[in-house]
């Protein structure tokens, strides 16, 4: 979402983008702080604010005061984009918020032709900072790289890659059925070993889909969208963000 005035907001133009810095805000419902600043530090404090439900807000296009002094020349205010994620520094991270966090970093890296290694936690580029709390940045960067990697769709039912997504799969009456349902069920068994690949999208498939969605950190609705289809293949079962 666009925060009104974002296109002209900033402490002058952003000179360059050689890195991305991930923060947590240490508060709740605090987009206004990122936009307007706090006593002793004028806003904007970051180009993006990421709400707990995964919604991304574009706060500013110009220079922001989000990382100084920096221990990395590529992650100074003048050389990096900041993302402030809504979190009080103690609460567990919602899966949907982490998913958006990783995807936003991936899109920024692609836009500015940066490697995933250019994404750093605030705690990695400024001494004494704890944010983003509890997040293993090595694992985080691996997921960013995964989102950046192009995925070539392979003919069904080849499971060595990602088969072509043909349609949304959901629980309806009569049941959705076909080879694409069976193909997805076969892949979903990595997450739900007991799932039967019978080619019918029934209650068991909906429940399995919800389990997959919880594992990969996307909204849980029991519907196999293009995103859930893709992540069913490329996500490593058991991968979780470490939280404090």
DOBA-935914 format. One record per residue: residue in three letters; x, y, z of N, C-alpha, C in turn. Coordinates in steps of 0.05 Angstrom, whole numbers, padded with zeros to 5 digits, always signed. Example, Ala and Ser with C-alpha at 12.3 -4.5 7.8 and 13.67 -1.06 7.14 Angstrom:
<nodes>
NODE | ALA | +00264 | -00114 | +00156 | +00246 | -00090 | +00156 | +00264 | -00066 | +00156
NODE | SER | +00257 | -00045 | +00142 | +00273 | -00021 | +00143 | +00258 | +00001 | +00157
</nodes>
This chain:
<nodes>
NODE | UNK | +00017 | -00024 | +00000 | +00000 | +00000 | +00000 | +00017 | +00025 | +00000
NODE | UNK | +00007 | +00046 | -00012 | +00022 | +00071 | -00014 | +00013 | +00090 | +00009
NODE | UNK | +00033 | +00100 | +00024 | +00027 | +00120 | +00044 | +00027 | +00147 | +00030
NODE | UNK | +00006 | +00163 | +00032 | +00004 | +00188 | +00017 | +00030 | +00205 | +00021
NODE | UNK | +00040 | +00215 | -00001 | +00064 | +00232 | -00001 | +00090 | +00217 | -00003
NODE | UNK | +00089 | +00191 | -00006 | +00113 | +00175 | -00006 | +00133 | +00183 | -00028
NODE | UNK | +00123 | +00191 | -00051 | +00140 | +00196 | -00074 | +00159 | +00219 | -00069
NODE | UNK | +00151 | +00238 | -00053 | +00168 | +00262 | -00047 | +00179 | +00262 | -00019
NODE | UNK | +00174 | +00240 | -00004 | +00183 | +00239 | +00024 | +00212 | +00229 | +00026
NODE | UNK | +00228 | +00243 | +00042 | +00256 | +00234 | +00046 | +00273 | +00258 | +00053
NODE | UNK | +00297 | +00251 | +00063 | +00317 | +00272 | +00069 | +00334 | +00277 | +00045
NODE | UNK | +00320 | +00285 | +00023 | +00334 | +00287 | -00003 | +00332 | +00261 | -00018
NODE | UNK | +00342 | +00260 | -00042 | +00340 | +00236 | -00058 | +00357 | +00213 | -00046
NODE | UNK | +00350 | +00189 | -00053 | +00367 | +00166 | -00045 | +00390 | +00163 | -00064
NODE | UNK | +00415 | +00168 | -00054 | +00438 | +00169 | -00072 | +00443 | +00142 | -00087
NODE | UNK | +00441 | +00120 | -00073 | +00446 | +00094 | -00086 | +00434 | +00072 | -00070
NODE | UNK | +00431 | +00048 | -00081 | +00421 | +00025 | -00067 | +00440 | +00002 | -00071
NODE | UNK | +00456 | -00004 | -00051 | +00475 | -00026 | -00052 | +00469 | -00048 | -00031
NODE | UNK | +00448 | -00043 | -00015 | +00440 | -00062 | +00005 | +00412 | -00058 | +00015
NODE | UNK | +00402 | -00077 | +00031 | +00376 | -00075 | +00043 | +00380 | -00082 | +00073
NODE | UNK | +00368 | -00066 | +00091 | +00371 | -00070 | +00119 | +00344 | -00076 | +00131
NODE | UNK | +00342 | -00098 | +00146 | +00317 | -00108 | +00158 | +00317 | -00100 | +00188
NODE | UNK | +00295 | -00087 | +00196 | +00291 | -00078 | +00223 | +00266 | -00089 | +00235
NODE | UNK | +00263 | -00087 | +00262 | +00236 | -00088 | +00274 | +00232 | -00061 | +00288
NODE | UNK | +00207 | -00053 | +00291 | +00201 | -00026 | +00300 | +00203 | -00023 | +00330
NODE | UNK | +00200 | -00045 | +00345 | +00199 | -00044 | +00374 | +00173 | -00033 | +00385
NODE | UNK | +00153 | -00032 | +00368 | +00126 | -00023 | +00376 | +00105 | -00036 | +00361
NODE | UNK | +00080 | -00027 | +00364 | +00057 | -00037 | +00349 | +00042 | -00014 | +00337
NODE | UNK | +00030 | -00018 | +00314 | +00014 | +00002 | +00300 | +00030 | +00028 | +00298
NODE | UNK | +00055 | +00026 | +00289 | +00073 | +00049 | +00290 | +00083 | +00059 | +00263
NODE | UNK | +00067 | +00056 | +00243 | +00075 | +00066 | +00217 | +00081 | +00096 | +00218
NODE | UNK | +00065 | +00110 | +00235 | +00068 | +00139 | +00236 | +00095 | +00147 | +00247
NODE | UNK | +00107 | +00130 | +00264 | +00134 | +00136 | +00274 | +00154 | +00133 | +00251
NODE | UNK | +00151 | +00112 | +00235 | +00169 | +00108 | +00212 | +00167 | +00132 | +00193
NODE | UNK | +00142 | +00141 | +00190 | +00138 | +00164 | +00171 | +00147 | +00190 | +00182
NODE | UNK | +00140 | +00196 | +00208 | +00144 | +00222 | +00219 | +00168 | +00225 | +00237
NODE | UNK | +00179 | +00202 | +00246 | +00202 | +00203 | +00264 | +00194 | +00203 | +00293
NODE | UNK | +00213 | +00208 | +00310 | +00209 | +00208 | +00339 | +00226 | +00231 | +00351
NODE | UNK | +00223 | +00237 | +00376 | +00239 | +00259 | +00388 | +00269 | +00255 | +00384
NODE | UNK | +00281 | +00274 | +00372 | +00310 | +00273 | +00367 | +00318 | +00261 | +00340
NODE | UNK | +00298 | +00250 | +00325 | +00304 | +00238 | +00299 | +00280 | +00242 | +00281
NODE | UNK | +00284 | +00259 | +00261 | +00262 | +00265 | +00243 | +00257 | +00242 | +00224
NODE | UNK | +00232 | +00238 | +00216 | +00225 | +00218 | +00196 | +00229 | +00229 | +00168
NODE | UNK | +00229 | +00212 | +00148 | +00223 | +00184 | +00150 | +00247 | +00168 | +00160
NODE | UNK | +00240 | +00146 | +00174 | +00261 | +00128 | +00186 | +00266 | +00104 | +00169
NODE | UNK | +00249 | +00099 | +00149 | +00253 | +00076 | +00132 | +00235 | +00079 | +00107
NODE | UNK | +00243 | +00066 | +00086 | +00227 | +00068 | +00061 | +00202 | +00051 | +00062
NODE | UNK | +00203 | +00029 | +00078 | +00180 | +00011 | +00079 | +00173 | +00005 | +00108
NODE | UNK | +00147 | +00001 | +00113 | +00136 | -00009 | +00138 | +00120 | -00034 | +00132
NODE | UNK | +00126 | -00055 | +00147 | +00113 | -00081 | +00142 | +00095 | -00088 | +00166
NODE | UNK | +00069 | -00087 | +00162 | +00050 | -00092 | +00183 | +00050 | -00121 | +00191
NODE | UNK | +00040 | -00128 | +00215 | +00042 | -00155 | +00226 | +00026 | -00175 | +00209
NODE | UNK | +00007 | -00165 | +00193 | -00009 | -00183 | +00176 | +00003 | -00187 | +00149
NODE | UNK | +00027 | -00177 | +00145 | +00041 | -00181 | +00120 | +00037 | -00159 | +00099
NODE | UNK | +00021 | -00139 | +00105 | +00016 | -00117 | +00087 | +00040 | -00099 | +00086
NODE | UNK | +00049 | -00092 | +00061 | +00072 | -00075 | +00057 | +00063 | -00047 | +00052
NODE | UNK | +00075 | -00027 | +00066 | +00069 | +00001 | +00062 | +00094 | +00015 | +00051
NODE | UNK | +00091 | +00029 | +00029 | +00113 | +00045 | +00018 | +00111 | +00072 | +00032
NODE | UNK | +00131 | +00079 | +00048 | +00131 | +00103 | +00064 | +00145 | +00126 | +00051
NODE | UNK | +00168 | +00120 | +00038 | +00185 | +00141 | +00027 | +00200 | +00131 | +00003
NODE | UNK | +00207 | +00150 | -00015 | +00224 | +00143 | -00038 | +00252 | +00154 | -00035
NODE | UNK | +00255 | +00173 | -00017 | +00281 | +00186 | -00013 | +00298 | +00174 | +00009
NODE | UNK | +00318 | +00189 | +00017 | +00337 | +00181 | +00038 | +00323 | +00179 | +00065
NODE | UNK | +00328 | +00157 | +00080 | +00316 | +00153 | +00106 | +00337 | +00148 | +00127
NODE | UNK | +00331 | +00156 | +00152 | +00350 | +00152 | +00174 | +00344 | +00125 | +00187
NODE | UNK | +00356 | +00104 | +00177 | +00350 | +00078 | +00189 | +00374 | +00062 | +00198
NODE | UNK | +00398 | +00070 | +00190 | +00422 | +00055 | +00199 | +00447 | +00072 | +00200
NODE | UNK | +00452 | +00084 | +00223 | +00477 | +00100 | +00226 | +00484 | +00099 | +00256
NODE | UNK | +00510 | +00096 | +00262 | +00532 | +00090 | +00243 | +00530 | +00061 | +00233
NODE | UNK | +00539 | +00055 | +00209 | +00538 | +00029 | +00198 | +00566 | +00016 | +00197
NODE | UNK | +00567 | -00010 | +00203 | +00592 | -00024 | +00202 | +00597 | -00034 | +00173
NODE | UNK | +00579 | -00029 | +00155 | +00582 | -00038 | +00127 | +00578 | -00014 | +00109
NODE | UNK | +00597 | -00009 | +00091 | +00595 | +00013 | +00072 | +00571 | +00011 | +00053
NODE | UNK | +00562 | -00014 | +00049 | +00539 | -00018 | +00031 | +00512 | -00015 | +00045
NODE | UNK | +00513 | -00010 | +00071 | +00488 | -00010 | +00086 | +00485 | +00016 | +00102
NODE | UNK | +00498 | +00037 | +00094 | +00493 | +00063 | +00106 | +00466 | +00074 | +00096
NODE | UNK | +00457 | +00095 | +00108 | +00432 | +00108 | +00099 | +00434 | +00115 | +00070
NODE | UNK | +00457 | +00124 | +00061 | +00460 | +00134 | +00033 | +00461 | +00111 | +00013
NODE | UNK | +00467 | +00087 | +00023 | +00471 | +00065 | +00004 | +00452 | +00042 | +00007
NODE | UNK | +00432 | +00045 | +00024 | +00414 | +00022 | +00028 | +00385 | +00030 | +00033
NODE | UNK | +00367 | +00011 | +00029 | +00339 | +00015 | +00034 | +00332 | +00001 | +00060
NODE | UNK | +00316 | +00013 | +00076 | +00308 | +00002 | +00102 | +00279 | -00008 | +00102
NODE | UNK | +00275 | -00031 | +00116 | +00248 | -00042 | +00119 | +00243 | -00044 | +00149
NODE | UNK | +00223 | -00030 | +00159 | +00216 | -00032 | +00187 | +00191 | -00050 | +00190
NODE | UNK | +00195 | -00073 | +00204 | +00173 | -00092 | +00207 | +00161 | -00088 | +00235
NODE | UNK | +00134 | -00087 | +00235 | +00120 | -00082 | +00260 | +00124 | -00106 | +00279
NODE | UNK | +00138 | -00102 | +00301 | +00143 | -00122 | +00321 | +00154 | -00109 | +00346
NODE | UNK | +00145 | -00117 | +00370 | +00154 | -00103 | +00394 | +00181 | -00113 | +00404
NODE | UNK | +00193 | -00132 | +00389 | +00220 | -00142 | +00397 | +00219 | -00166 | +00415
NODE | UNK | +00194 | -00175 | +00421 | +00191 | -00199 | +00438 | +00171 | -00219 | +00427
NODE | UNK | +00151 | -00209 | +00413 | +00130 | -00227 | +00403 | +00139 | -00245 | +00381
NODE | UNK | +00127 | -00268 | +00379 | +00133 | -00286 | +00356 | +00126 | -00273 | +00330
NODE | UNK | +00140 | -00279 | +00309 | +00135 | -00268 | +00282 | +00112 | -00284 | +00269
NODE | UNK | +00091 | -00271 | +00260 | +00071 | -00285 | +00245 | +00083 | -00296 | +00219
NODE | UNK | +00076 | -00320 | +00211 | +00087 | -00332 | +00187 | +00082 | -00315 | +00162
NODE | UNK | +00058 | -00303 | +00161 | +00051 | -00287 | +00137 | +00068 | -00262 | +00136
NODE | UNK | +00076 | -00251 | +00159 | +00093 | -00227 | +00159 | +00121 | -00234 | +00150
NODE | UNK | +00132 | -00256 | +00160 | +00158 | -00265 | +00151 | +00159 | -00271 | +00122
NODE | UNK | +00137 | -00283 | +00112 | +00136 | -00289 | +00083 | +00137 | -00263 | +00067
NODE | UNK | +00122 | -00243 | +00075 | +00123 | -00217 | +00061 | +00150 | -00204 | +00063
NODE | UNK | +00163 | -00207 | +00087 | +00189 | -00196 | +00092 | +00209 | -00207 | +00071
NODE | UNK | +00209 | -00233 | +00069 | +00228 | -00246 | +00050 | +00222 | -00239 | +00021
NODE | UNK | +00196 | -00239 | +00014 | +00189 | -00232 | -00013 | +00196 | -00204 | -00021
NODE | UNK | +00191 | -00185 | -00002 | +00198 | -00157 | -00007 | +00228 | -00154 | -00012
NODE | UNK | +00244 | -00167 | +00005 | +00273 | -00166 | +00002 | +00281 | -00178 | -00025
NODE | UNK | +00269 | -00200 | -00033 | +00275 | -00212 | -00059 | +00269 | -00193 | -00082
NODE | UNK | +00246 | -00180 | -00081 | +00238 | -00161 | -00102 | +00256 | -00137 | -00103
NODE | UNK | +00265 | -00127 | -00080 | +00283 | -00105 | -00080 | +00310 | -00113 | -00092
NODE | UNK | +00320 | -00137 | -00085 | +00345 | -00147 | -00095 | +00343 | -00149 | -00126
NODE | UNK | +00321 | -00160 | -00135 | +00318 | -00162 | -00165 | +00317 | -00135 | -00178
NODE | UNK | +00302 | -00116 | -00166 | +00299 | -00090 | -00177 | +00326 | -00075 | -00179
NODE | UNK | +00343 | -00078 | -00159 | +00368 | -00063 | -00158 | +00392 | -00080 | -00165
NODE | UNK | +00387 | -00104 | -00176 | +00408 | -00122 | -00185 | +00428 | -00128 | -00163
NODE | UNK | +00417 | -00136 | -00140 | +00433 | -00143 | -00117 | +00431 | -00173 | -00111
NODE | UNK | +00452 | -00185 | -00100 | +00450 | -00213 | -00091 | +00436 | -00215 | -00065
NODE | UNK | +00426 | -00238 | -00058 | +00412 | -00241 | -00032 | +00431 | -00235 | -00009
NODE | UNK | +00457 | -00237 | -00012 | +00476 | -00231 | +00009 | +00476 | -00202 | +00016
NODE | UNK | +00464 | -00185 | -00001 | +00462 | -00156 | +00005 | +00441 | -00150 | +00026
NODE | UNK | +00425 | -00169 | +00033 | +00404 | -00166 | +00053 | +00417 | -00171 | +00081
NODE | UNK | +00415 | -00152 | +00098 | +00427 | -00154 | +00125 | +00407 | -00147 | +00146
NODE | UNK | +00409 | -00159 | +00169 | +00394 | -00151 | +00192 | +00407 | -00127 | +00205
NODE | UNK | +00392 | -00109 | +00217 | +00403 | -00086 | +00230 | +00424 | -00094 | +00250
NODE | UNK | +00419 | -00117 | +00263 | +00438 | -00127 | +00283 | +00465 | -00136 | +00271
NODE | UNK | +00465 | -00139 | +00244 | +00490 | -00147 | +00231 | +00507 | -00124 | +00221
NODE | UNK | +00495 | -00100 | +00220 | +00509 | -00077 | +00208 | +00510 | -00053 | +00227
NODE | UNK | +00502 | -00057 | +00252 | +00505 | -00036 | +00272 | +00509 | -00049 | +00299
NODE | UNK | +00530 | -00042 | +00313 | +00536 | -00055 | +00338 | +00514 | -00049 | +00359
NODE | UNK | +00507 | -00070 | +00374 | +00488 | -00067 | +00396 | +00459 | -00068 | +00389
NODE | UNK | +00453 | -00071 | +00363 | +00425 | -00073 | +00355 | +00415 | -00102 | +00355
NODE | UNK | +00390 | -00107 | +00364 | +00380 | -00134 | +00365 | +00361 | -00142 | +00342
NODE | UNK | +00355 | -00124 | +00325 | +00334 | -00129 | +00306 | +00344 | -00138 | +00278
NODE | UNK | +00327 | -00154 | +00265 | +00301 | -00164 | +00273 | +00304 | -00187 | +00293
NODE | UNK | +00291 | -00185 | +00315 | +00296 | -00204 | +00337 | +00289 | -00232 | +00330
NODE | UNK | +00306 | -00250 | +00339 | +00300 | -00279 | +00336 | +00302 | -00290 | +00308
NODE | UNK | +00308 | -00274 | +00287 | +00309 | -00283 | +00260 | +00337 | -00292 | +00252
NODE | UNK | +00340 | -00316 | +00244 | +00365 | -00327 | +00234 | +00369 | -00315 | +00206
NODE | UNK | +00387 | -00295 | +00204 | +00390 | -00281 | +00178 | +00402 | -00299 | +00157
NODE | UNK | +00418 | -00318 | +00164 | +00429 | -00337 | +00144 | +00406 | -00352 | +00130
NODE | UNK | +00388 | -00363 | +00147 | +00365 | -00377 | +00136 | +00347 | -00358 | +00120
NODE | UNK | +00344 | -00334 | +00131 | +00327 | -00313 | +00118 | +00338 | -00307 | +00090
NODE | UNK | +00364 | -00304 | +00087 | +00376 | -00298 | +00061 | +00374 | -00321 | +00042
NODE | UNK | +00375 | -00346 | +00053 | +00371 | -00369 | +00036 | +00344 | -00369 | +00023
NODE | UNK | +00324 | -00361 | +00040 | +00296 | -00360 | +00029 | +00293 | -00337 | +00009
NODE | UNK | +00307 | -00315 | +00014 | +00306 | -00293 | -00005 | +00317 | -00302 | -00032
NODE | UNK | +00340 | -00317 | -00031 | +00352 | -00327 | -00055 | +00333 | -00346 | -00070
NODE | UNK | +00318 | -00362 | -00054 | +00299 | -00381 | -00066 | +00277 | -00366 | -00081
NODE | UNK | +00268 | -00344 | -00069 | +00247 | -00328 | -00082 | +00258 | -00314 | -00107
NODE | UNK | +00284 | -00308 | -00107 | +00295 | -00294 | -00130 | +00301 | -00313 | -00154
NODE | UNK | +00304 | -00338 | -00148 | +00312 | -00357 | -00169 | +00289 | -00362 | -00188
NODE | UNK | +00294 | -00360 | -00214 | +00273 | -00367 | -00233 | +00266 | -00396 | -00232
NODE | UNK | +00240 | -00402 | -00234 | +00231 | -00430 | -00233 | +00219 | -00437 | -00260
NODE | UNK | +00230 | -00457 | -00273 | +00221 | -00466 | -00299 | +00200 | -00487 | -00295
NODE | UNK | +00176 | -00482 | -00305 | +00155 | -00502 | -00303 | +00161 | -00526 | -00322
NODE | UNK | +00158 | -00550 | -00312 | +00163 | -00574 | -00327 | +00137 | -00588 | -00333
NODE | UNK | +00136 | -00603 | -00354 | +00111 | -00618 | -00361 | +00102 | -00636 | -00339
NODE | UNK | +00077 | -00637 | -00333 | +00066 | -00656 | -00313 | +00068 | -00684 | -00324
NODE | UNK | +00073 | -00704 | -00308 | +00076 | -00703 | -00279 | +00105 | -00704 | -00270
NODE | UNK | +00123 | -00691 | -00284 | +00151 | -00692 | -00277 | +00155 | -00678 | -00250
NODE | UNK | +00165 | -00692 | -00230 | +00168 | -00681 | -00203 | +00197 | -00672 | -00198
NODE | UNK | +00214 | -00672 | -00218 | +00242 | -00663 | -00214 | +00243 | -00633 | -00212
NODE | UNK | +00222 | -00619 | -00222 | +00220 | -00590 | -00220 | +00192 | -00582 | -00211
NODE | UNK | +00182 | -00560 | -00221 | +00156 | -00551 | -00214 | +00137 | -00554 | -00237
NODE | UNK | +00117 | -00572 | -00235 | +00098 | -00576 | -00257 | +00082 | -00551 | -00262
NODE | UNK | +00070 | -00549 | -00285 | +00055 | -00526 | -00293 | +00030 | -00524 | -00276
NODE | UNK | +00025 | -00499 | -00266 | +00000 | -00494 | -00251 | -00022 | -00488 | -00271
NODE | UNK | -00043 | -00504 | -00270 | -00065 | -00502 | -00290 | -00090 | -00489 | -00279
NODE | UNK | -00096 | -00492 | -00254 | -00121 | -00481 | -00243 | -00119 | -00481 | -00213
NODE | UNK | -00136 | -00465 | -00200 | -00138 | -00465 | -00171 | -00153 | -00490 | -00162
NODE | UNK | -00142 | -00502 | -00140 | -00154 | -00526 | -00129 | -00167 | -00518 | -00102
NODE | UNK | -00193 | -00524 | -00100 | -00207 | -00518 | -00074 | -00229 | -00538 | -00069
NODE | UNK | -00238 | -00539 | -00045 | -00259 | -00558 | -00037 | -00286 | -00547 | -00045
NODE | UNK | -00298 | -00560 | -00065 | -00325 | -00552 | -00074 | -00340 | -00578 | -00080
NODE | UNK | -00366 | -00575 | -00086 | -00383 | -00597 | -00093 | -00394 | -00593 | -00121
NODE | UNK | -00390 | -00611 | -00140 | -00376 | -00636 | -00137 | -00346 | -00631 | -00134
NODE | UNK | -00331 | -00652 | -00124 | -00303 | -00649 | -00119 | -00287 | -00643 | -00145
NODE | UNK | -00267 | -00625 | -00142 | -00248 | -00621 | -00164 | -00231 | -00646 | -00166
NODE | UNK | -00227 | -00656 | -00190 | -00212 | -00680 | -00194 | -00196 | -00678 | -00219
NODE | UNK | -00175 | -00695 | -00221 | -00158 | -00696 | -00245 | -00129 | -00701 | -00239
NODE | UNK | -00114 | -00703 | -00261 | -00085 | -00709 | -00258 | -00070 | -00687 | -00243
NODE | UNK | -00078 | -00662 | -00246 | -00064 | -00641 | -00232 | -00069 | -00643 | -00202
NODE | UNK | -00093 | -00651 | -00194 | -00098 | -00656 | -00165 | -00079 | -00677 | -00155
NODE | UNK | -00077 | -00699 | -00169 | -00060 | -00722 | -00161 | -00031 | -00713 | -00160
NODE | UNK | -00022 | -00697 | -00179 | +00005 | -00688 | -00179 | +00011 | -00671 | -00155
NODE | UNK | -00007 | -00652 | -00148 | -00003 | -00636 | -00124 | -00004 | -00653 | -00099
NODE | UNK | -00022 | -00671 | -00097 | -00024 | -00689 | -00074 | +00003 | -00704 | -00070
NODE | UNK | +00014 | -00714 | -00092 | +00039 | -00728 | -00090 | +00061 | -00711 | -00079
NODE | UNK | +00062 | -00686 | -00088 | +00083 | -00667 | -00077 | +00077 | -00660 | -00048
NODE | UNK | +00052 | -00657 | -00041 | +00044 | -00649 | -00014 | +00050 | -00670 | +00006
NODE | UNK | +00054 | -00695 | -00003 | +00061 | -00717 | +00016 | +00088 | -00712 | +00029
NODE | UNK | +00104 | -00695 | +00018 | +00129 | -00687 | +00032 | +00123 | -00674 | +00059
NODE | UNK | +00100 | -00660 | +00060 | +00092 | -00647 | +00085 | +00072 | -00664 | +00100
NODE | UNK | +00056 | -00680 | +00086 | +00035 | -00696 | +00099 | +00037 | -00724 | +00088
NODE | UNK | +00055 | -00740 | +00100 | +00061 | -00767 | +00089 | +00036 | -00785 | +00086
NODE | UNK | +00016 | -00781 | +00102 | -00008 | -00799 | +00100 | -00028 | -00791 | +00079
NODE | UNK | -00023 | -00769 | +00065 | -00042 | -00761 | +00045 | -00043 | -00781 | +00022
NODE | UNK | -00068 | -00788 | +00014 | -00072 | -00806 | -00008 | -00074 | -00791 | -00034
NODE | UNK | -00058 | -00797 | -00054 | -00059 | -00784 | -00080 | -00080 | -00797 | -00098
NODE | UNK | -00106 | -00791 | -00092 | -00128 | -00804 | -00106 | -00139 | -00786 | -00129
NODE | UNK | -00128 | -00762 | -00132 | -00137 | -00745 | -00154 | -00163 | -00730 | -00148
NODE | UNK | -00173 | -00732 | -00123 | -00197 | -00718 | -00114 | -00191 | -00698 | -00093
NODE | UNK | -00199 | -00672 | -00097 | -00193 | -00652 | -00078 | -00215 | -00651 | -00057
NODE | UNK | -00213 | -00669 | -00037 | -00234 | -00671 | -00017 | -00224 | -00659 | +00010
NODE | UNK | -00238 | -00665 | +00032 | -00231 | -00654 | +00058 | -00202 | -00660 | +00066
NODE | UNK | -00192 | -00684 | +00060 | -00165 | -00691 | +00067 | -00145 | -00673 | +00052
NODE | UNK | -00150 | -00667 | +00027 | -00132 | -00650 | +00011 | -00133 | -00621 | +00022
NODE | UNK | -00157 | -00612 | +00029 | -00159 | -00585 | +00040 | -00143 | -00583 | +00066
NODE | UNK | -00145 | -00603 | +00083 | -00130 | -00603 | +00108 | -00100 | -00604 | +00103
NODE | UNK | -00092 | -00620 | +00083 | -00064 | -00622 | +00076 | -00054 | -00595 | +00065
NODE | UNK | -00071 | -00582 | +00049 | -00063 | -00556 | +00038 | -00059 | -00536 | +00061
NODE | UNK | -00076 | -00536 | +00081 | -00073 | -00518 | +00104 | -00047 | -00524 | +00118
NODE | UNK | -00040 | -00549 | +00120 | -00015 | -00556 | +00134 | +00009 | -00546 | +00118
NODE | UNK | +00008 | -00549 | +00092 | +00029 | -00539 | +00075 | +00031 | -00508 | +00078
NODE | UNK | +00009 | -00495 | +00077 | +00009 | -00465 | +00079 | +00020 | -00456 | +00106
NODE | UNK | +00014 | -00470 | +00127 | +00026 | -00463 | +00153 | +00056 | -00466 | +00153
NODE | UNK | +00065 | -00487 | +00140 | +00093 | -00493 | +00139 | +00109 | -00473 | +00123
NODE | UNK | +00097 | -00463 | +00102 | +00112 | -00445 | +00084 | +00107 | -00415 | +00091
NODE | UNK | +00088 | -00410 | +00109 | +00083 | -00383 | +00118 | +00067 | -00365 | +00100
NODE | UNK | +00046 | -00377 | +00087 | +00028 | -00361 | +00071 | +00000 | -00362 | +00084
NODE | UNK | -00018 | -00344 | +00077 | -00045 | -00345 | +00089 | -00058 | -00373 | +00086
NODE | UNK | -00069 | -00383 | +00109 | -00081 | -00410 | +00109 | -00110 | -00408 | +00102
NODE | UNK | -00117 | -00419 | +00078 | -00144 | -00420 | +00069 | -00153 | -00446 | +00056
NODE | UNK | -00134 | -00465 | +00055 | -00141 | -00491 | +00043 | -00145 | -00492 | +00014
NODE | UNK | -00137 | -00471 | +00000 | -00140 | -00469 | -00029 | -00112 | -00468 | -00042
NODE | UNK | -00108 | -00486 | -00061 | -00082 | -00487 | -00075 | -00082 | -00466 | -00097
NODE | UNK | -00071 | -00443 | -00091 | -00067 | -00422 | -00111 | -00041 | -00427 | -00125
NODE | UNK | -00034 | -00409 | -00144 | -00008 | -00412 | -00158 | +00015 | -00410 | -00139
NODE | UNK | +00013 | -00392 | -00118 | +00034 | -00389 | -00099 | +00037 | -00415 | -00082
NODE | UNK | +00015 | -00425 | -00072 | +00017 | -00450 | -00056 | +00027 | -00473 | -00072
NODE | UNK | +00018 | -00475 | -00097 | +00028 | -00496 | -00115 | +00058 | -00494 | -00118
NODE | UNK | +00069 | -00471 | -00123 | +00098 | -00467 | -00126 | +00113 | -00475 | -00101
NODE | UNK | +00104 | -00464 | -00078 | +00118 | -00469 | -00053 | +00117 | -00498 | -00044
NODE | UNK | +00096 | -00513 | -00053 | +00095 | -00541 | -00046 | +00119 | -00556 | -00056
NODE | UNK | +00130 | -00547 | -00079 | +00154 | -00560 | -00090 | +00180 | -00548 | -00080
NODE | UNK | +00182 | -00521 | -00078 | +00208 | -00510 | -00073 | +00215 | -00507 | -00044
NODE | UNK | +00195 | -00509 | -00026 | +00201 | -00506 | +00002 | +00211 | -00531 | +00014
NODE | UNK | +00231 | -00528 | +00032 | +00241 | -00551 | +00046 | +00224 | -00556 | +00071
NODE | UNK | +00210 | -00579 | +00073 | +00194 | -00585 | +00097 | +00211 | -00583 | +00122
NODE | UNK | +00199 | -00571 | +00142 | +00214 | -00569 | +00168 | +00229 | -00542 | +00171
NODE | UNK | +00231 | -00526 | +00149 | +00244 | -00500 | +00150 | +00227 | -00481 | +00166
NODE | UNK | +00238 | -00470 | +00187 | +00224 | -00451 | +00204 | +00243 | -00428 | +00212
NODE | UNK | +00232 | -00404 | +00216 | +00248 | -00383 | +00226 | +00252 | -00387 | +00256
NODE | UNK | +00275 | -00382 | +00266 | +00280 | -00384 | +00294 | +00271 | -00358 | +00308
NODE | UNK | +00256 | -00361 | +00329 | +00246 | -00338 | +00344 | +00256 | -00339 | +00372
NODE | UNK | +00258 | -00316 | +00384 | +00268 | -00314 | +00412 | +00247 | -00324 | +00431
</nodes>
